[in-house]
Amino acid sequence: MKVHALKCINCGAALEIEDGIDTFFCQYCGYKMILSEISEASINAKVQLKKMEHQERMRDKQYEQERYKFNKKEQRKKNETNRKLKSSVIGLLALVFVFALLFGISNSEEKKSIKEEKQLQATVEEIMIDIDNGDFDEAYIKANSLHYTSNWSSEIEDKWDDTRKALLKKIKQAEKESSDKNDKDGGFFNWFK
């Protein structure tokens, strides 16, 4: 590398210029100077500089393109995750709705069953009063109508079937006892003797 000794044309200070540089500034006054003859090294340096600038722009563009692809891919993943999440939430809400509906129906059926059992129990109490009063025909009719119709539980249905059978048996027993008592008292025709 050659170093040329020159003087600043503005302030006259001594300048040192490296080979390959055609534009420079005075170190003392800051005056810009351009060499009239451009050396081959200067041309090569400018070409190399332009080449490096071009490569840097290309790397920046490549980086931007890679970043764009990555962002697109991430956006697709995010959209897919959101879609799956929405689908899961919808499925969960549907399940909750079905459960609530079934629970509501179940709860409604249970309330209906409880109400029916109360009515059946009231009928049983009426039957017991009819038996005590000797009104066996009315008790028999009511006992035969004693059926659990709700679909809540087969165990409850079996309980009321057993209750009906036991009441019918009790009515027959009470009727027989009443009949035997009338026979002991002489019966209906014995009153006229």
Secondary structure, 3 states (H helix, E strand, C coil): CCEEEEECCCCCCEEEEECCCCEEECCCCCCEEECCCCCHHHHHHHHHHHHHHHHHHHHHHHHHHHHHHHHHHHHHHHHHHHHHHHHHHHHHHHHHHHHHHHHHHHHHHHHHHHHHHHHHHHHHHHHHHHHHCCCHHHHHHHHHCCCCCCCCCHHHHHHHHHHHHHHHHHHHHHHHHHHHHHHHCCCCHHHHC
